[in-house]
Amino acid sequence: MKNNTLKPLFVFSLFVCVLLAGCKKQESKKITFVLDWTPNTNHTGLYVAQEKGYFAEEGLSVDIVQPSEDGATMMVASGRAQFGVGFQDSIAPSLLNDEKLPVTAVAALLQHNTSGLISLKKAGIDRPKNLEGKKYATWESPIELATIRKLVEDDGGDFSKVELIPSTVYDVVTALNTEIDCVWIYYAWDGIKLELDGVDANYLDFRKVDDTFDYYTPMFIANTAFLEKDSVSAKKFLKALRRGYEFAVENPDEAAEILCKAAPELDRNLVFKSQKWISKEYKAEVEQWGYIEPERWNRFFRWLNETKLLDGTLPENTGFTNAYLN
């Protein structure tokens, strides 16, 4: 009699547990995150947070997507994605009053700009001035070209003597062995690839040549309206993301394995070597992951204002916030 009484109670309790679990799953907040490009070690912490269940622990269901033709920034601005990867130089025109998009930088992906100019050693471009007479692959961005101009001219060179070759470079090694002498790269990926390929190269590191260009690239951006409407979910997302990147800092090999699992098409050797290099750059010297240092942010925008590259002036502290970091 006792057993017969407990059995229905047990079944009922089990039903309630299953029902509650189902409700909890249904209540997960859906977040769409858009990459800036195909998966690489810039994104490892994101995939770690997904694989380790950090997003799920915060009650979030995160969908990681590729950018559409109009790019990650426009996807975030339009609300098709709540978060994404952006670049301080790229979003600058979007922050002006007349063309302002509802996009805000909410965390640094890397604490420093790890991009620069790379060329084969035989080209002799061991300083910016030596770009004179050389062929540089450009995507013809006004800010990009103004950057190269400043570097060359500050080194005593003549920018007009740099031969600009409009080109979208997909394979740096191939480009440098054809008609191109110099390419703008992000060292963690293309620089490491050249190392693996045994290519003897010169690298001009922007942040070491001129700290004006030690800006935030890449970084995490969010839809401004979403931040204002659902700050709780925004903070939860960044908390989980922080855990993912801090895990990658402490465990580069395991993090690399997680990235390879998420994107098996990637070259494993490149991923593992790149991960060891870039894991030191996620936080660099700062204690708080994701922190955007106002002076560094503003220094780059002051240069944009001084050069009048934009149709307007960017006020101090425009376009970023540390308010959603834990």
Salt bridges, closest charged atoms under 4 A:
ASP36 OD1 - HIS43 NE2 2.72
GLU51 OE2 - LYS261 NZ 2.95
GLU57 OE1 - ARG243 NH1 2.84
GLU58 OE2 - LYS239 NZ 3.49
ASP70 OD2 - ARG80 NH2 2.66
GLU153 OE2 - ARG149 NH1 3.03
ASP154 OD2 - LYS150 NZ 2.76
ASP155 OD1 - ARG127 NH2 2.85
GLU195 OE1 - LYS273 NZ 3.25
ASP197 OD2 - LYS193 NZ 3.12
ASP205 OD2 - ARG207 NE 3.51
ASP210 OD2 - LYS150 NZ 2.63
ASP214 OD2 - HIS112 ND1 2.81
ASP214 OD2 - ARG296 NE 3.95
ASP230 OD2 - LYS29 NZ 3.31
GLU246 OE1 - ARG242 NH1 3.10
GLU246 OE2 - LYS283 NZ 3.48
GLU254 OE2 - LYS52 NZ 2.87
GLU257 OE2 - ARG268 NH1 2.91
GLU281 OE1 - ARG207 NH1 3.31
GLU285 OE1 - HIS112 NE2 2.97
GLU285 OE2 - ARG296 NH2 3.82
GLU295 OE2 - ARG302 NH2 2.56
GLU316 OE2 - ARG302 NH1 3.27
